Structures are given as C-alpha cells and as structure tokens.
Amino acid sequence: MSDTSKPSWATRTLAAQALGHIDAATQAVVPPIHVSTTYIRDPDNQYRTGNIYARPDNETVREAEAIIAMLEGAKVAMVLGSGMSAATAVFLSLAPGDHVVAPEVMYWGLRNWLINEGRHWGLDVELVDTSSLDALRAAVRPGKTRLVWLETPSNPLWTITDIRAAADIAHAAGARLAVDSTVATPLLTRPLALGADIVMHSATKYLNGHSDVIAGALAASQDDDFWKRIKRTRATLGQILGPLETYMLIRGMRTLDLRVRAACANAMELALRLSNHAQVAQVLYPGLPSHPGHDVALRQMTGGFGGMLSIRVRGGEAAAIATAAGVTLWKRATSLGGVESLIEHRASIEGAGSPCPPDLLRLSAGVEEVEDLFADLDRALRAAG
C-alpha cells in the first residue's frame, strides 16, 4: 500500500498524486490495476498476503479506500458498487426493529428504499425535517434510535443541516450519525471532523467526476463492531466495486480539487445571476445569503458551497419543462457532479409523492465557461417565459 504518512503535503496534493504511490515493480507513477479473482495459498494453507478472494480482497480497491480515508480524515474507508449499495449497506447492518431517523427531503432513490424496502426489512423509519434541530431532537428516541441519517446539502432543495449539532443530538440518545456528503465532497465538508460517525458518498458523482463510473464509498471515524458488520454486509451481499471501475475512480479523484473548485465558482455565479432573472421565482443555493441554511453552511463548508443549485421557474411546471427542453449546452440528464453541466425537471423523475415542487429545475454546474452556461439557460428561460 501507499505511504499515507506525509503530513506536510496538502490534501489536494495527496489526491493529485494518488497518495504518491510509485509501483515497486515498474516504478510507474500510475497505480496498477489488479484484476485477479483468486490468490495462491502459502504452503501451510494460510493467506499471509491478506488476499483470499477478490470479492472482499483487492489491492486496487484498497488503494482507492486509502485515498478516500485520507480525503475524509477517516480511520477506515470502503468502496462499493454504487451509492445506493453504500447507503443500504449501512441500513442493512442494523437489526430489524431498530429506529432510524432520516430527512424528509433527500436523494429520492434512498428515500423510496427506506419507505418500502427498509420498513420491509423491519426498520422503524421516521422521516423528519433534519434542518430543524427541534424536529430532529423530537424525533430521536433515547435508547431506541440506532442511526440518524443526514444529507447536507440535501437533494434537490439544497437544505443544510448542522452536522455538529445533529451529532450531539444523536450521540446523546445513543445513536450513530451518518452523513451523505455527496454534494459537499470532502473538499468542502468533513463530517467526521464535525462529530459524524460515518460519511457516505455516491462516488459516481464528484469523486469520480466524469459520468463514466457507478460507485459508492463509506468512511468512518472508528473501525468498530458496526463497521465490521458493514464490511461483512458488503462481502456477503456482493456489493463490491470491480477493479477496472476502481481504477477509474482513482483517476477521477486525482482531479477532484480542480473540478470541484470550478463547479463551485460556476454555481455561485449562476446563482447570483439567476436570482435577478425575470423568469426565475427563486434560486435554491446555500451560497446565497437569502438561503435559510446559509449561516450554517458558512460554518461547516469551506472553499465553496457546492456545484448544485435549483431554480423555481416563474411560469410554473410547463415553463420549467419547456426551459429544460430548450437548452442546447446544458444536457437533460439524471445525475450530477460530472464535468458537463446537467439540467433536470426533478418532479417528473420522482413521480407521485415527491416533495419536489413541480416548477423546480435541478442544475449541476460543470466546468464549462460560465458565460456560455448562463447564455444558454437565459435563452431557454426567456423562450419558455
């Protein structure tokens, strides 16, 4: 494994150099891809290399996990086959009957899973407005709640939850705190440093950043019994990430700092301009002083407020859909965090029961020239107006 004990190197430097790994056999500056599915036993039938079978054991996977642990300031990390597999691995490591608290507004796929499959598994799921500490405090049951799950900024309204305060509430009740920090990325927020126990990423998004890998990641402050259960869940359910995809994830993380900085700058500029647009009723972006969570975001996000924003179109649902249909540079597609800018009418995707307003468009700002991005959106908004 790479030497991660380089305290004089900045995080962006370590990420850019994939922890400074040099392959011992070839002196290559790019980590190799290990694709073997099985490993030779020692003559006495032991596995002293630590590698038994590729489902739980792969050096390329360990390389990616070391980078993620470094980025998050974590004791341990693991990569999984998708963001959903990362999130569900945590919930499936709980026991039937355990009480969990999660946000009312969050990634729609996980919200649906909790309501349907999570409850079928036997979890006692309670959805609340976690941005309200009073609502969170009222929902948590001392001695009963086992997990509080946050997403901040939360998709697609980009509400902010105070991680440090939520950690205090969870821990006082004997619960763990897990944070989906996909949108913030470890460059903008380190939940573990704010008191969280586990941080989750849909690594498909910003960590990889090129819309060509499906992956998930978890990192934790402690290698405790619960973390070991999550690892067993990953292994026994086969929630693994293949070595080729892991290699691509490592490659993506090497430019994480550059991409996130560019996306944050573009999102901030777009939010400011769109706030004064005649066809826009509201801009949802935590970087704006008008955002309800702005003050908390200032405390727990450093270096930017993320590359995601949403707009509510003044002409309502029809105008919002027409705007999305009218862009040419922005791409109408699901997902976020790639180098290309994406636009989506979320209510159409989420369907019945969605808390997403029908006039809302979700925007993932990429790394293109912001003047081009604004001009394309401005033209589409005016045409739909």
C-alpha positions in Angstrom: 0.0 0.0 0.0 1.0 3.6 -0.4 2.7 5.6 2.3 -0.1 7.9 3.7 2.1 9.5 6.4 3.0 12.7 4.6 1.6 15.4 6.9 3.5 18.2 5.1 1.5 17.5 1.9 -1.8 19.2 1.3 -4.9 17.1 0.7 -5.1 18.3 -2.9 -1.5 17.2 -3.4 -2.1 13.8 -2.0 -5.2 13.3 -4.1 -3.5 14.5 -7.3 -0.7 12.0 -6.8 -2.9 9.2 -5.6 -1.1 9.3 -2.2 2.3 9.5 -4.0 2.1 5.8 -5.0 5.0 4.5 -7.1 4.7 0.9 -8.2 7.6 -1.0 -6.8 7.8 -3.4 -9.7 7.8 -0.9 -12.6 8.4 2.5 -11.0 5.1 3.6 -12.6 3.5 6.8 -11.3 0.0 5.4 -12.0 -1.2 2.7 -9.7 -1.6 -0.7 -11.4 -4.9 -2.5 -11.9 -5.2 -5.8 -10.0 -7.8 -8.0 -11.7 -7.1 -11.5 -10.3 -10.2 -13.1 -8.7 -8.2 -15.6 -6.6 -4.9 -15.9 -4.8 -2.3 -18.5 -4.1 -2.2 -20.0 -0.6 1.0 -20.4 1.3 2.4 -23.9 1.6 0.8 -24.3 5.0 -2.6 -23.3 3.6 -2.5 -19.7 5.0 -3.0 -16.4 3.3 -0.3 -14.2 4.7 -0.8 -11.6 2.0 -4.2 -10.9 3.4 -5.7 -11.7 0.0 -8.1 -14.7 -0.1 -10.7 -14.0 -2.8 -11.4 -10.9 -4.9 -14.9 -10.2 -3.5 -13.5 -8.8 -0.3 -9.8 -8.5 -1.2 -8.3 -6.4 -4.0 -5.2 -4.1 -3.9 -6.7 -1.6 -6.4 -9.8 -1.3 -4.1 -7.5 -0.8 -1.1 -5.7 2.0 -3.0 -9.0 3.8 -3.6 -10.1 3.3 0.0 -6.8 4.8 1.3 -7.3 7.9 -0.8 -10.9 8.3 0.4 -9.9 7.8 4.1 -7.2 10.5 3.6 -9.7 12.9 2.0 -12.2 12.4 4.8 -9.7 12.2 7.7 -11.2 8.8 8.4 -9.8 5.8 10.3 -11.2 3.4 7.6 -13.0 3.5 4.3 -14.6 1.2 1.8 -15.8 1.4 -1.8 -18.9 -0.3 -3.0 -20.7 -1.0 -6.3 -22.9 2.2 -6.2 -24.1 5.0 -4.0 -27.2 3.0 -3.2 -25.2 -0.1 -2.2 -23.1 2.1 0.1 -26.1 3.6 1.8 -28.1 0.4 2.0 -25.1 -1.5 3.4 -25.3 0.8 6.5 -29.0 0.3 7.0 -28.8 -3.5 6.3 -26.2 -3.7 9.1 -28.8 -2.6 11.6 -31.1 -5.1 13.3 -34.8 -5.4 12.4 -36.8 -3.2 14.8 -34.1 -0.6 15.0 -35.4 3.0 14.9 -33.7 5.3 12.3 -34.3 8.9 11.6 -33.7 10.3 8.1 -34.5 13.5 6.1 -37.9 14.2 4.5 -36.0 15.7 1.6 -33.1 13.6 0.4 -32.0 11.5 -2.6 -35.2 10.1 -3.9 -33.9 6.6 -4.5 -32.8 6.1 -0.9 -36.0 7.8 0.4 -38.0 5.2 -1.5 -35.9 2.4 -0.4 -36.3 3.4 3.3 -40.0 3.7 3.0 -40.5 0.5 1.2 -37.6 -2.0 1.5 -36.2 -0.6 4.7 -39.5 -0.9 6.5 -40.0 -4.4 4.9 -36.6 -5.3 6.4 -38.1 -4.3 9.8 -36.5 -0.9 10.3 -38.6 1.6 12.2 -38.1 4.5 9.8 -39.0 8.1 10.7 -38.6 10.9 8.1 -38.3 14.5 9.5 -37.0 17.9 8.6 -33.5 17.4 9.8 -32.6 21.0 9.0 -34.7 21.8 12.1 -32.8 20.8 15.2 -36.0 21.0 17.2 -37.7 18.5 14.8 -34.7 16.2 14.9 -34.5 16.4 18.7 -38.2 15.5 18.9 -37.8 12.5 16.5 -34.8 10.9 18.2 -35.7 8.3 20.9 -33.1 7.8 23.6 -32.1 4.2 23.8 -34.3 3.3 20.8 -32.8 5.3 17.9 -29.8 3.5 16.4 -29.0 5.7 13.4 -29.6 9.3 12.4 -29.0 9.7 8.6 -28.4 13.2 7.2 -27.9 14.5 3.7 -26.4 18.0 3.5 -26.8 19.9 1.2 -29.9 17.8 0.5 -31.1 16.9 -2.9 -32.8 18.7 -4.6 -33.8 21.7 -2.4 -30.2 22.0 -1.0 -31.3 22.5 2.6 -28.5 22.5 5.2 -28.3 20.5 8.4 -26.0 21.5 11.2 -23.8 18.3 11.4 -22.1 19.2 14.7 -25.4 19.9 16.5 -27.0 16.8 14.9 -24.1 14.7 16.1 -24.7 15.9 19.7 -28.4 15.0 19.5 -27.7 11.6 18.0 -24.9 10.7 20.5 -26.9 11.9 23.5 -29.6 9.4 22.5 -27.1 6.6 22.0 -27.4 6.7 18.2 -24.8 6.9 15.4 -24.7 9.7 12.9 -24.2 9.1 9.2 -24.0 11.8 6.6 -24.5 11.6 2.9 -21.9 14.2 1.9 -22.0 13.5 -1.9 -22.7 17.1 -2.9 -20.4 18.8 -0.4 -17.5 16.4 -1.2 -14.6 16.0 1.3 -13.1 19.2 -0.1 -16.0 21.4 1.3 -17.1 19.5 4.4 -15.6 16.8 6.5 -18.5 15.4 8.5 -16.3 13.1 10.7 -14.4 16.2 12.0 -17.8 17.7 12.9 -18.8 14.6 15.0 -20.3 12.2 12.5 -19.5 8.5 12.8 -19.9 7.6 9.1 -19.8 9.6 5.9 -21.2 8.3 2.6 -20.7 9.3 -1.0 -22.2 8.4 -4.2 -18.8 8.2 -5.8 -20.5 8.2 -9.2 -20.8 11.9 -8.8 -18.0 14.3 -7.7 -15.4 11.7 -6.5 -15.2 10.2 -10.0 -16.5 13.3 -11.8 -16.7 12.1 -15.4 -20.1 10.3 -15.6 -18.5 7.0 -16.5 -18.4 5.0 -13.3 -21.1 3.8 -10.9 -19.6 3.6 -7.4 -20.2 4.3 -3.7 -18.0 5.0 -0.7 -18.2 4.9 3.0 -15.7 6.2 5.6 -15.8 6.0 9.4 -14.1 7.5 12.4 -13.7 4.1 14.1 -13.0 0.5 13.0 -15.6 -0.7 15.4 -18.0 -3.7 15.5 -20.6 -1.8 13.5 -18.1 -1.0 10.8 -17.1 -4.7 10.7 -20.8 -5.6 10.2 -20.9 -3.2 7.2 -17.8 -4.9 5.7 -19.5 -8.3 6.1 -22.6 -7.0 4.5 -20.6 -5.7 1.5 -18.8 -9.1 1.2 -21.8 -11.4 1.7 -24.2 -9.4 -0.5 -21.6 -8.9 -3.2 -21.9 -5.1 -3.0 -18.4 -4.7 -4.5 -16.8 -2.4 -7.0 -14.7 -4.0 -9.7 -11.0 -3.3 -10.1 -11.4 -1.5 -13.5 -14.1 0.8 -12.1 -12.0 1.3 -9.0 -9.0 2.3 -11.2 -11.2 4.9 -13.0 -12.4 6.2 -9.6 -8.8 6.7 -8.5 -8.1 8.5 -11.8 -11.1 10.8 -11.2 -10.2 11.6 -7.6 -6.8 12.9 -8.8 -8.5 15.9 -10.3 -11.2 16.3 -7.6 -9.9 19.6 -6.3 -9.7 21.2 -9.7 -13.1 20.1 -10.7 -15.0 20.9 -7.5 -13.4 24.4 -7.3 -14.5 25.1 -10.9 -18.0 23.8 -10.3 -18.4 25.8 -7.1 -17.4 29.0 -8.9 -19.8 28.4 -11.7 -22.7 27.5 -9.4 -22.1 30.6 -7.3 -22.0 32.9 -10.4 -25.1 31.3 -11.9 -27.0 31.6 -8.6 -26.2 35.3 -8.4 -27.3 36.0 -11.9 -30.4 33.8 -11.8 -31.5 35.5 -8.6 -32.2 38.6 -10.7 -33.7 36.8 -13.7 -37.2 37.8 -14.7 -38.3 34.3 -15.4 -36.9 32.8 -12.1 -39.1 33.0 -9.0 -36.5 31.5 -6.6 -32.9 30.2 -6.6 -32.1 27.5 -4.0 -28.3 27.6 -3.3 -26.7 27.6 0.1 -24.1 30.2 -1.0 -26.8 32.9 -1.2 -27.3 35.0 1.9 -31.0 34.6 1.4 -30.8 30.8 1.7 -32.2 29.6 5.1 -29.2 27.4 5.8 -26.6 30.0 4.7 -25.2 30.7 8.1 -24.8 27.0 9.0 -23.2 26.4 5.5 -20.7 29.2 6.2 -19.6 27.3 9.4 -19.3 23.8 8.0 -18.5 24.3 4.4 -15.1 25.6 3.4 -13.9 26.7 0.0 -17.3 26.9 -1.6 -21.0 25.9 -1.4 -21.0 23.1 -4.0 -21.8 22.8 -7.6 -25.5 22.1 -7.2 -28.4 24.6 -7.3 -32.1 24.5 -8.2 -34.3 27.2 -9.7 -38.1 27.6 -9.5 -39.4 28.9 -12.7 -41.9 31.7 -12.5 -44.1 30.3 -15.2 -44.7 27.1 -13.3 -44.4 23.4 -14.3 -45.0 23.9 -18.0 -42.4 26.7 -18.3 -39.9 24.6 -16.3 -40.3 21.7 -18.6 -40.1 23.9 -21.6 -36.9 25.5 -20.3 -35.2 22.1 -19.9 -36.3 21.2 -23.4 -34.9 24.5 -24.8 -31.3 24.3 -23.7 -28.5 23.2 -26.0 -25.3 23.4 -24.0 -26.8 22.0 -20.8 -27.6 18.3 -21.0 -31.0 17.0 -20.0 -29.9 14.0 -17.9 -30.1 12.5 -14.5 -27.1 12.6 -12.2 -24.7 15.3 -11.0 -21.1 16.1 -10.3 -19.6 15.5 -13.8 -17.5 17.9 -15.8 -20.5 18.6 -18.0 -23.5 20.7 -16.8 -26.8 18.9 -16.4 -30.4 20.1 -16.1 -33.4 18.1 -14.9 -37.0 18.5 -14.1 -37.0 16.5 -10.9 -40.7 16.2 -10.2 -41.1 14.3 -13.5 -38.4 11.8 -12.4 -39.5 11.3 -8.8 -43.2 10.9 -9.6 -46.1 10.8 -7.2 -45.3 11.6 -3.6 -42.2 13.6 -4.4 -41.6 16.6 -2.1 -40.0 18.4 -5.1 -42.0 21.4 -6.4 -43.3 20.9 -10.0 -41.8 24.2 -11.1 -38.2 23.2 -10.0 -35.3 22.6 -12.2 -32.2 21.0 -10.7 -28.9 22.2 -12.1 -25.5 20.5 -11.8 -22.9 23.1 -12.8 -19.9 21.6 -14.7 -16.6 23.1 -15.5 -17.5 24.9 -18.8 -17.2 28.6 -19.4 -19.9 30.2 -17.1 -20.8 32.8 -19.8 -21.8 30.0 -22.1 -23.8 28.3 -19.4 -25.7 31.4 -18.5 -26.4 32.4 -22.0 -27.8 29.0 -22.9 -30.1 28.9 -19.8 -31.1 32.6 -20.2 -32.2 32.0 -23.8 -34.2 28.9 -22.8 -35.9 30.6 -19.9 -36.9 33.6 -22.0 -38.3 31.4 -24.7 -40.3 29.4 -22.2 -41.4 32.5 -20.3 
